[in-house]
Amino acid sequence: MAFDGWLLKINGEIFPNNLIALESYKCTPDQIMDLDPYRDGDGVLHRNALPHTATSIEFTTPPMHLPDVERLNQYIQHGARVQCEIEYWNTNTSSYASGTFYISDVPYEIINVDEVKKTILYKGIKITITEY
């Protein structure tokens, strides 16, 4: 499938590109995993590469006010932090791929509280998504 303008879908919902500081977006697809690699007495590495590969995705949002953070949280609800289905653009294959992922706990840092407008301005929020 050709690129269709979106980078991520979380549980079938397109994640808005405007919630991603695009210059921060980092996808490391198809990472090779080893089972008990070791170096022998001569320093030679012995690997047991597993057939399953895993993808990791990291990005930061732009600074956001409270309503945008609330919109972000609709995509990364508690259940998605435990397990979710992610579709993503895989640059290795120039196609979309999918898998089962979890979303790491999300840290929120405040820049400003506006008592008059009754809103909060947050720093860019780091989102880390890891495949099982």
Phi and psi in radians as a Rosetta constraint file:
Dihedral C 1 N 2 CA 2 C 2 CIRCULARHARMONIC -1.279 0.35
Dihedral N 2 CA 2 C 2 N 3 CIRCULARHARMONIC 2.803 0.35
Dihedral C 2 N 3 CA 3 C 3 CIRCULARHARMONIC -1.026 0.35
Dihedral N 3 CA 3 C 3 N 4 CIRCULARHARMONIC 2.286 0.35
Dihedral C 3 N 4 CA 4 C 4 CIRCULARHARMONIC -1.997 0.35
Dihedral N 4 CA 4 C 4 N 5 CIRCULARHARMONIC 0.283 0.35
Dihedral C 4 N 5 CA 5 C 5 CIRCULARHARMONIC 1.662 0.35
Dihedral N 5 CA 5 C 5 N 6 CIRCULARHARMONIC -0.142 0.35
Dihedral C 5 N 6 CA 6 C 6 CIRCULARHARMONIC -2.081 0.35
Dihedral N 6 CA 6 C 6 N 7 CIRCULARHARMONIC 2.667 0.35
Dihedral C 6 N 7 CA 7 C 7 CIRCULARHARMONIC -1.734 0.35
Dihedral N 7 CA 7 C 7 N 8 CIRCULARHARMONIC -0.619 0.35
Dihedral C 7 N 8 CA 8 C 8 CIRCULARHARMONIC -2.400 0.35
Dihedral N 8 CA 8 C 8 N 9 CIRCULARHARMONIC 2.528 0.35
Dihedral C 8 N 9 CA 9 C 9 CIRCULARHARMONIC -2.188 0.35
Dihedral N 9 CA 9 C 9 N 10 CIRCULARHARMONIC 2.340 0.35
Dihedral C 9 N 10 CA 10 C 10 CIRCULARHARMONIC -2.013 0.35
Dihedral N 10 CA 10 C 10 N 11 CIRCULARHARMONIC 2.053 0.35
Dihedral C 10 N 11 CA 11 C 11 CIRCULARHARMONIC 0.869 0.35
Dihedral N 11 CA 11 C 11 N 12 CIRCULARHARMONIC 0.766 0.35
Dihedral C 11 N 12 CA 12 C 12 CIRCULARHARMONIC 1.474 0.35
Dihedral N 12 CA 12 C 12 N 13 CIRCULARHARMONIC -0.093 0.35
Dihedral C 12 N 13 CA 13 C 13 CIRCULARHARMONIC -1.785 0.35
Dihedral N 13 CA 13 C 13 N 14 CIRCULARHARMONIC 2.225 0.35
Dihedral C 13 N 14 CA 14 C 14 CIRCULARHARMONIC -1.114 0.35
Dihedral N 14 CA 14 C 14 N 15 CIRCULARHARMONIC 2.201 0.35
Dihedral C 14 N 15 CA 15 C 15 CIRCULARHARMONIC -1.416 0.35
Dihedral N 15 CA 15 C 15 N 16 CIRCULARHARMONIC 2.189 0.35
Dihedral C 15 N 16 CA 16 C 16 CIRCULARHARMONIC -1.089 0.35
Dihedral N 16 CA 16 C 16 N 17 CIRCULARHARMONIC 2.249 0.35
Dihedral C 16 N 17 CA 17 C 17 CIRCULARHARMONIC -1.052 0.35
Dihedral N 17 CA 17 C 17 N 18 CIRCULARHARMONIC -0.490 0.35
Dihedral C 17 N 18 CA 18 C 18 CIRCULARHARMONIC -1.310 0.35
Dihedral N 18 CA 18 C 18 N 19 CIRCULARHARMONIC -0.081 0.35
Dihedral C 18 N 19 CA 19 C 19 CIRCULARHARMONIC -1.651 0.35
Dihedral N 19 CA 19 C 19 N 20 CIRCULARHARMONIC 0.101 0.35
Dihedral C 19 N 20 CA 20 C 20 CIRCULARHARMONIC -2.041 0.35
Dihedral N 20 CA 20 C 20 N 21 CIRCULARHARMONIC 2.217 0.35
Dihedral C 20 N 21 CA 21 C 21 CIRCULARHARMONIC -1.309 0.35
Dihedral N 21 CA 21 C 21 N 22 CIRCULARHARMONIC 1.688 0.35
Dihedral C 21 N 22 CA 22 C 22 CIRCULARHARMONIC -0.975 0.35
Dihedral N 22 CA 22 C 22 N 23 CIRCULARHARMONIC -0.554 0.35
Dihedral C 22 N 23 CA 23 C 23 CIRCULARHARMONIC -1.208 0.35
Dihedral N 23 CA 23 C 23 N 24 CIRCULARHARMONIC -0.229 0.35
Dihedral C 23 N 24 CA 24 C 24 CIRCULARHARMONIC -1.665 0.35
Dihedral N 24 CA 24 C 24 N 25 CIRCULARHARMONIC -0.169 0.35
Dihedral C 24 N 25 CA 25 C 25 CIRCULARHARMONIC -1.185 0.35
Dihedral N 25 CA 25 C 25 N 26 CIRCULARHARMONIC 2.194 0.35
Dihedral C 25 N 26 CA 26 C 26 CIRCULARHARMONIC -2.357 0.35
Dihedral N 26 CA 26 C 26 N 27 CIRCULARHARMONIC 2.088 0.35
Dihedral C 26 N 27 CA 27 C 27 CIRCULARHARMONIC -2.057 0.35
Dihedral N 27 CA 27 C 27 N 28 CIRCULARHARMONIC 2.182 0.35
Dihedral C 27 N 28 CA 28 C 28 CIRCULARHARMONIC -1.995 0.35
Dihedral N 28 CA 28 C 28 N 29 CIRCULARHARMONIC 1.611 0.35
Dihedral C 28 N 29 CA 29 C 29 CIRCULARHARMONIC -1.452 0.35
Dihedral N 29 CA 29 C 29 N 30 CIRCULARHARMONIC 2.700 0.35
Dihedral C 29 N 30 CA 30 C 30 CIRCULARHARMONIC 0.963 0.35
Dihedral N 30 CA 30 C 30 N 31 CIRCULARHARMONIC 0.781 0.35
Dihedral C 30 N 31 CA 31 C 31 CIRCULARHARMONIC -1.207 0.35
Dihedral N 31 CA 31 C 31 N 32 CIRCULARHARMONIC 2.285 0.35
Dihedral C 31 N 32 CA 32 C 32 CIRCULARHARMONIC -1.360 0.35
Dihedral N 32 CA 32 C 32 N 33 CIRCULARHARMONIC 2.317 0.35
Dihedral C 32 N 33 CA 33 C 33 CIRCULARHARMONIC -1.938 0.35
Dihedral N 33 CA 33 C 33 N 34 CIRCULARHARMONIC 2.519 0.35
Dihedral C 33 N 34 CA 34 C 34 CIRCULARHARMONIC -1.984 0.35
Dihedral N 34 CA 34 C 34 N 35 CIRCULARHARMONIC 2.607 0.35
Dihedral C 34 N 35 CA 35 C 35 CIRCULARHARMONIC -1.891 0.35
Dihedral N 35 CA 35 C 35 N 36 CIRCULARHARMONIC 2.009 0.35
Dihedral C 35 N 36 CA 36 C 36 CIRCULARHARMONIC 0.897 0.35
Dihedral N 36 CA 36 C 36 N 37 CIRCULARHARMONIC 0.944 0.35
Dihedral C 36 N 37 CA 37 C 37 CIRCULARHARMONIC -1.187 0.35
Dihedral N 37 CA 37 C 37 N 38 CIRCULARHARMONIC 2.668 0.35
Dihedral C 37 N 38 CA 38 C 38 CIRCULARHARMONIC -2.700 0.35
Dihedral N 38 CA 38 C 38 N 39 CIRCULARHARMONIC 2.817 0.35
Dihedral C 38 N 39 CA 39 C 39 CIRCULARHARMONIC -1.872 0.35
Dihedral N 39 CA 39 C 39 N 40 CIRCULARHARMONIC 2.345 0.35
Dihedral C 39 N 40 CA 40 C 40 CIRCULARHARMONIC -1.437 0.35
Dihedral N 40 CA 40 C 40 N 41 CIRCULARHARMONIC -3.086 0.35
Dihedral C 40 N 41 CA 41 C 41 CIRCULARHARMONIC -1.074 0.35
Dihedral N 41 CA 41 C 41 N 42 CIRCULARHARMONIC -0.372 0.35
Dihedral C 41 N 42 CA 42 C 42 CIRCULARHARMONIC -1.602 0.35
Dihedral N 42 CA 42 C 42 N 43 CIRCULARHARMONIC -0.002 0.35
Dihedral C 42 N 43 CA 43 C 43 CIRCULARHARMONIC 1.522 0.35
Dihedral N 43 CA 43 C 43 N 44 CIRCULARHARMONIC 0.122 0.35
Dihedral C 43 N 44 CA 44 C 44 CIRCULARHARMONIC -1.409 0.35
Dihedral N 44 CA 44 C 44 N 45 CIRCULARHARMONIC 2.292 0.35
Dihedral C 44 N 45 CA 45 C 45 CIRCULARHARMONIC -1.397 0.35
Dihedral N 45 CA 45 C 45 N 46 CIRCULARHARMONIC 2.310 0.35
Dihedral C 45 N 46 CA 46 C 46 CIRCULARHARMONIC -2.008 0.35
Dihedral N 46 CA 46 C 46 N 47 CIRCULARHARMONIC 2.107 0.35
Dihedral C 46 N 47 CA 47 C 47 CIRCULARHARMONIC -1.997 0.35
Dihedral N 47 CA 47 C 47 N 48 CIRCULARHARMONIC 2.566 0.35
Dihedral C 47 N 48 CA 48 C 48 CIRCULARHARMONIC -2.132 0.35
Dihedral N 48 CA 48 C 48 N 49 CIRCULARHARMONIC 1.412 0.35
Dihedral C 48 N 49 CA 49 C 49 CIRCULARHARMONIC -1.183 0.35
Dihedral N 49 CA 49 C 49 N 50 CIRCULARHARMONIC 2.289 0.35
Dihedral C 49 N 50 CA 50 C 50 CIRCULARHARMONIC -1.527 0.35
Dihedral N 50 CA 50 C 50 N 51 CIRCULARHARMONIC 2.684 0.35
Dihedral C 50 N 51 CA 51 C 51 CIRCULARHARMONIC -1.210 0.35
Dihedral N 51 CA 51 C 51 N 52 CIRCULARHARMONIC -0.530 0.35
Dihedral C 51 N 52 CA 52 C 52 CIRCULARHARMONIC -1.386 0.35
Dihedral N 52 CA 52 C 52 N 53 CIRCULARHARMONIC 2.306 0.35
Dihedral C 52 N 53 CA 53 C 53 CIRCULARHARMONIC -1.925 0.35
Dihedral N 53 CA 53 C 53 N 54 CIRCULARHARMONIC 2.820 0.35
Dihedral C 53 N 54 CA 54 C 54 CIRCULARHARMONIC -2.311 0.35
Dihedral N 54 CA 54 C 54 N 55 CIRCULARHARMONIC 2.540 0.35
Dihedral C 54 N 55 CA 55 C 55 CIRCULARHARMONIC -1.918 0.35
Dihedral N 55 CA 55 C 55 N 56 CIRCULARHARMONIC 2.512 0.35
Dihedral C 55 N 56 CA 56 C 56 CIRCULARHARMONIC -2.168 0.35
Dihedral N 56 CA 56 C 56 N 57 CIRCULARHARMONIC 2.515 0.35
Dihedral C 56 N 57 CA 57 C 57 CIRCULARHARMONIC -2.303 0.35
Dihedral N 57 CA 57 C 57 N 58 CIRCULARHARMONIC 2.284 0.35
Dihedral C 57 N 58 CA 58 C 58 CIRCULARHARMONIC -2.355 0.35
Dihedral N 58 CA 58 C 58 N 59 CIRCULARHARMONIC 2.479 0.35
Dihedral C 58 N 59 CA 59 C 59 CIRCULARHARMONIC -2.798 0.35
Dihedral N 59 CA 59 C 59 N 60 CIRCULARHARMONIC 2.889 0.35
Dihedral C 59 N 60 CA 60 C 60 CIRCULARHARMONIC -2.059 0.35
Dihedral N 60 CA 60 C 60 N 61 CIRCULARHARMONIC 2.512 0.35
Dihedral C 60 N 61 CA 61 C 61 CIRCULARHARMONIC -1.382 0.35
Dihedral N 61 CA 61 C 61 N 62 CIRCULARHARMONIC 2.876 0.35
Dihedral C 61 N 62 CA 62 C 62 CIRCULARHARMONIC -1.239 0.35
Dihedral N 62 CA 62 C 62 N 63 CIRCULARHARMONIC 2.891 0.35
Dihedral C 62 N 63 CA 63 C 63 CIRCULARHARMONIC -0.968 0.35
Dihedral N 63 CA 63 C 63 N 64 CIRCULARHARMONIC 2.437 0.35
Dihedral C 63 N 64 CA 64 C 64 CIRCULARHARMONIC -2.413 0.35
Dihedral N 64 CA 64 C 64 N 65 CIRCULARHARMONIC 2.604 0.35
Dihedral C 64 N 65 CA 65 C 65 CIRCULARHARMONIC -1.476 0.35
Dihedral N 65 CA 65 C 65 N 66 CIRCULARHARMONIC 2.889 0.35
Dihedral C 65 N 66 CA 66 C 66 CIRCULARHARMONIC -0.866 0.35
Dihedral N 66 CA 66 C 66 N 67 CIRCULARHARMONIC -0.791 0.35
Dihedral C 66 N 67 CA 67 C 67 CIRCULARHARMONIC -1.049 0.35
Dihedral N 67 CA 67 C 67 N 68 CIRCULARHARMONIC -0.638 0.35
Dihedral C 67 N 68 CA 68 C 68 CIRCULARHARMONIC -1.244 0.35
Dihedral N 68 CA 68 C 68 N 69 CIRCULARHARMONIC -0.611 0.35
Dihedral C 68 N 69 CA 69 C 69 CIRCULARHARMONIC -1.136 0.35
Dihedral N 69 CA 69 C 69 N 70 CIRCULARHARMONIC -0.693 0.35
Dihedral C 69 N 70 CA 70 C 70 CIRCULARHARMONIC -1.093 0.35
Dihedral N 70 CA 70 C 70 N 71 CIRCULARHARMONIC -0.670 0.35
Dihedral C 70 N 71 CA 71 C 71 CIRCULARHARMONIC -1.156 0.35
Dihedral N 71 CA 71 C 71 N 72 CIRCULARHARMONIC -0.743 0.35
Dihedral C 71 N 72 CA 72 C 72 CIRCULARHARMONIC -0.995 0.35
Dihedral N 72 CA 72 C 72 N 73 CIRCULARHARMONIC -0.788 0.35
Dihedral C 72 N 73 CA 73 C 73 CIRCULARHARMONIC -1.160 0.35
Dihedral N 73 CA 73 C 73 N 74 CIRCULARHARMONIC -0.311 0.35
Dihedral C 73 N 74 CA 74 C 74 CIRCULARHARMONIC -1.170 0.35
Dihedral N 74 CA 74 C 74 N 75 CIRCULARHARMONIC -0.477 0.35
Dihedral C 74 N 75 CA 75 C 75 CIRCULARHARMONIC -1.561 0.35
Dihedral N 75 CA 75 C 75 N 76 CIRCULARHARMONIC -0.447 0.35
Dihedral C 75 N 76 CA 76 C 76 CIRCULARHARMONIC -2.085 0.35
Dihedral N 76 CA 76 C 76 N 77 CIRCULARHARMONIC 0.872 0.35
Dihedral C 76 N 77 CA 77 C 77 CIRCULARHARMONIC -1.096 0.35
Dihedral N 77 CA 77 C 77 N 78 CIRCULARHARMONIC 2.906 0.35
Dihedral C 77 N 78 CA 78 C 78 CIRCULARHARMONIC -0.929 0.35
Dihedral N 78 CA 78 C 78 N 79 CIRCULARHARMONIC -0.776 0.35
Dihedral C 78 N 79 CA 79 C 79 CIRCULARHARMONIC -1.044 0.35
Dihedral N 79 CA 79 C 79 N 80 CIRCULARHARMONIC -0.649 0.35
Dihedral C 79 N 80 CA 80 C 80 CIRCULARHARMONIC -1.212 0.35
Dihedral N 80 CA 80 C 80 N 81 CIRCULARHARMONIC -0.425 0.35
Dihedral C 80 N 81 CA 81 C 81 CIRCULARHARMONIC -1.279 0.35
Dihedral N 81 CA 81 C 81 N 82 CIRCULARHARMONIC -0.386 0.35
Dihedral C 81 N 82 CA 82 C 82 CIRCULARHARMONIC -1.552 0.35
Dihedral N 82 CA 82 C 82 N 83 CIRCULARHARMONIC -0.842 0.35
Dihedral C 82 N 83 CA 83 C 83 CIRCULARHARMONIC -2.826 0.35
Dihedral N 83 CA 83 C 83 N 84 CIRCULARHARMONIC 2.358 0.35
Dihedral C 83 N 84 CA 84 C 84 CIRCULARHARMONIC -2.677 0.35
Dihedral N 84 CA 84 C 84 N 85 CIRCULARHARMONIC 2.836 0.35
Dihedral C 84 N 85 CA 85 C 85 CIRCULARHARMONIC -1.699 0.35
Dihedral N 85 CA 85 C 85 N 86 CIRCULARHARMONIC 2.223 0.35
Dihedral C 85 N 86 CA 86 C 86 CIRCULARHARMONIC -2.092 0.35
Dihedral N 86 CA 86 C 86 N 87 CIRCULARHARMONIC 2.325 0.35
Dihedral C 86 N 87 CA 87 C 87 CIRCULARHARMONIC -1.915 0.35
Dihedral N 87 CA 87 C 87 N 88 CIRCULARHARMONIC 2.440 0.35
Dihedral C 87 N 88 CA 88 C 88 CIRCULARHARMONIC -2.603 0.35
Dihedral N 88 CA 88 C 88 N 89 CIRCULARHARMONIC 2.749 0.35
Dihedral C 88 N 89 CA 89 C 89 CIRCULARHARMONIC -1.361 0.35
Dihedral N 89 CA 89 C 89 N 90 CIRCULARHARMONIC 2.093 0.35
Dihedral C 89 N 90 CA 90 C 90 CIRCULARHARMONIC -1.797 0.35
Dihedral N 90 CA 90 C 90 N 91 CIRCULARHARMONIC 1.844 0.35
Dihedral C 90 N 91 CA 91 C 91 CIRCULARHARMONIC -1.157 0.35
Dihedral N 91 CA 91 C 91 N 92 CIRCULARHARMONIC -0.471 0.35
Dihedral C 91 N 92 CA 92 C 92 CIRCULARHARMONIC -1.032 0.35
Dihedral N 92 CA 92 C 92 N 93 CIRCULARHARMONIC -0.629 0.35
Dihedral C 92 N 93 CA 93 C 93 CIRCULARHARMONIC -1.955 0.35
Dihedral N 93 CA 93 C 93 N 94 CIRCULARHARMONIC -0.017 0.35
Dihedral C 93 N 94 CA 94 C 94 CIRCULARHARMONIC 0.859 0.35
Dihedral N 94 CA 94 C 94 N 95 CIRCULARHARMONIC 0.826 0.35
Dihedral C 94 N 95 CA 95 C 95 CIRCULARHARMONIC -2.732 0.35
Dihedral N 95 CA 95 C 95 N 96 CIRCULARHARMONIC 2.954 0.35
Dihedral C 95 N 96 CA 96 C 96 CIRCULARHARMONIC -1.436 0.35
Dihedral N 96 CA 96 C 96 N 97 CIRCULARHARMONIC 2.523 0.35
Dihedral C 96 N 97 CA 97 C 97 CIRCULARHARMONIC -2.286 0.35
Dihedral N 97 CA 97 C 97 N 98 CIRCULARHARMONIC 2.904 0.35
Dihedral C 97 N 98 CA 98 C 98 CIRCULARHARMONIC -2.508 0.35
Dihedral N 98 CA 98 C 98 N 99 CIRCULARHARMONIC 2.818 0.35
Dihedral C 98 N 99 CA 99 C 99 CIRCULARHARMONIC -3.037 0.35
Dihedral N 99 CA 99 C 99 N 100 CIRCULARHARMONIC 3.136 0.35
Dihedral C 99 N 100 CA 100 C 100 CIRCULARHARMONIC -1.703 0.35
Dihedral N 100 CA 100 C 100 N 101 CIRCULARHARMONIC 2.229 0.35
Dihedral C 100 N 101 CA 101 C 101 CIRCULARHARMONIC -2.311 0.35
Dihedral N 101 CA 101 C 101 N 102 CIRCULARHARMONIC 2.992 0.35
Dihedral C 101 N 102 CA 102 C 102 CIRCULARHARMONIC -2.275 0.35
Dihedral N 102 CA 102 C 102 N 103 CIRCULARHARMONIC 2.725 0.35
Dihedral C 102 N 103 CA 103 C 103 CIRCULARHARMONIC -1.929 0.35
Dihedral N 103 CA 103 C 103 N 104 CIRCULARHARMONIC 2.155 0.35
Dihedral C 103 N 104 CA 104 C 104 CIRCULARHARMONIC -1.097 0.35
Dihedral N 104 CA 104 C 104 N 105 CIRCULARHARMONIC 2.733 0.35
Dihedral C 104 N 105 CA 105 C 105 CIRCULARHARMONIC -0.936 0.35
Dihedral N 105 CA 105 C 105 N 106 CIRCULARHARMONIC 2.508 0.35
Dihedral C 105 N 106 CA 106 C 106 CIRCULARHARMONIC -1.829 0.35
Dihedral N 106 CA 106 C 106 N 107 CIRCULARHARMONIC 2.132 0.35
Dihedral C 106 N 107 CA 107 C 107 CIRCULARHARMONIC -1.520 0.35
Dihedral N 107 CA 107 C 107 N 108 CIRCULARHARMONIC 2.372 0.35
Dihedral C 107 N 108 CA 108 C 108 CIRCULARHARMONIC -1.992 0.35
Dihedral N 108 CA 108 C 108 N 109 CIRCULARHARMONIC 2.172 0.35
Dihedral C 108 N 109 CA 109 C 109 CIRCULARHARMONIC -2.082 0.35
Dihedral N 109 CA 109 C 109 N 110 CIRCULARHARMONIC 2.324 0.35
Dihedral C 109 N 110 CA 110 C 110 CIRCULARHARMONIC -1.666 0.35
Dihedral N 110 CA 110 C 110 N 111 CIRCULARHARMONIC 2.367 0.35
Dihedral C 110 N 111 CA 111 C 111 CIRCULARHARMONIC -1.630 0.35
Dihedral N 111 CA 111 C 111 N 112 CIRCULARHARMONIC -0.761 0.35
Dihedral C 111 N 112 CA 112 C 112 CIRCULARHARMONIC -2.723 0.35
Dihedral N 112 CA 112 C 112 N 113 CIRCULARHARMONIC 2.585 0.35
Dihedral C 112 N 113 CA 113 C 113 CIRCULARHARMONIC -2.034 0.35
Dihedral N 113 CA 113 C 113 N 114 CIRCULARHARMONIC 2.133 0.35
Dihedral C 113 N 114 CA 114 C 114 CIRCULARHARMONIC -1.738 0.35
Dihedral N 114 CA 114 C 114 N 115 CIRCULARHARMONIC 1.822 0.35
Dihedral C 114 N 115 CA 115 C 115 CIRCULARHARMONIC -1.237 0.35
Dihedral N 115 CA 115 C 115 N 116 CIRCULARHARMONIC -0.488 0.35
Dihedral C 115 N 116 CA 116 C 116 CIRCULARHARMONIC -1.293 0.35
Dihedral N 116 CA 116 C 116 N 117 CIRCULARHARMONIC -0.877 0.35
Dihedral C 116 N 117 CA 117 C 117 CIRCULARHARMONIC -1.459 0.35
Dihedral N 117 CA 117 C 117 N 118 CIRCULARHARMONIC -0.129 0.35
Dihedral C 117 N 118 CA 118 C 118 CIRCULARHARMONIC 0.972 0.35
Dihedral N 118 CA 118 C 118 N 119 CIRCULARHARMONIC 0.953 0.35
Dihedral C 118 N 119 CA 119 C 119 CIRCULARHARMONIC -2.481 0.35
Dihedral N 119 CA 119 C 119 N 120 CIRCULARHARMONIC 2.907 0.35
Dihedral C 119 N 120 CA 120 C 120 CIRCULARHARMONIC -2.132 0.35
Dihedral N 120 CA 120 C 120 N 121 CIRCULARHARMONIC 2.436 0.35
Dihedral C 120 N 121 CA 121 C 121 CIRCULARHARMONIC -1.858 0.35
Dihedral N 121 CA 121 C 121 N 122 CIRCULARHARMONIC 2.148 0.35
Dihedral C 121 N 122 CA 122 C 122 CIRCULARHARMONIC -1.807 0.35
Dihedral N 122 CA 122 C 122 N 123 CIRCULARHARMONIC 2.570 0.35
Dihedral C 122 N 123 CA 123 C 123 CIRCULARHARMONIC -1.097 0.35
Dihedral N 123 CA 123 C 123 N 124 CIRCULARHARMONIC 2.924 0.35
Dihedral C 123 N 124 CA 124 C 124 CIRCULARHARMONIC -0.969 0.35
Dihedral N 124 CA 124 C 124 N 125 CIRCULARHARMONIC 2.392 0.35
Dihedral C 124 N 125 CA 125 C 125 CIRCULARHARMONIC -1.796 0.35
Dihedral N 125 CA 125 C 125 N 126 CIRCULARHARMONIC 2.209 0.35
Dihedral C 125 N 126 CA 126 C 126 CIRCULARHARMONIC -1.460 0.35
Dihedral N 126 CA 126 C 126 N 127 CIRCULARHARMONIC 2.225 0.35
Dihedral C 126 N 127 CA 127 C 127 CIRCULARHARMONIC -2.020 0.35
Dihedral N 127 CA 127 C 127 N 128 CIRCULARHARMONIC 2.219 0.35
Dihedral C 127 N 128 CA 128 C 128 CIRCULARHARMONIC -2.149 0.35
Dihedral N 128 CA 128 C 128 N 129 CIRCULARHARMONIC 2.157 0.35
Dihedral C 128 N 129 CA 129 C 129 CIRCULARHARMONIC -2.115 0.35
Dihedral N 129 CA 129 C 129 N 130 CIRCULARHARMONIC 2.208 0.35
Dihedral C 129 N 130 CA 130 C 130 CIRCULARHARMONIC -2.234 0.35
Dihedral N 130 CA 130 C 130 N 131 CIRCULARHARMONIC 2.332 0.35
Dihedral C 130 N 131 CA 131 C 131 CIRCULARHARMONIC -1.380 0.35
Dihedral N 131 CA 131 C 131 N 132 CIRCULARHARMONIC 2.514 0.35
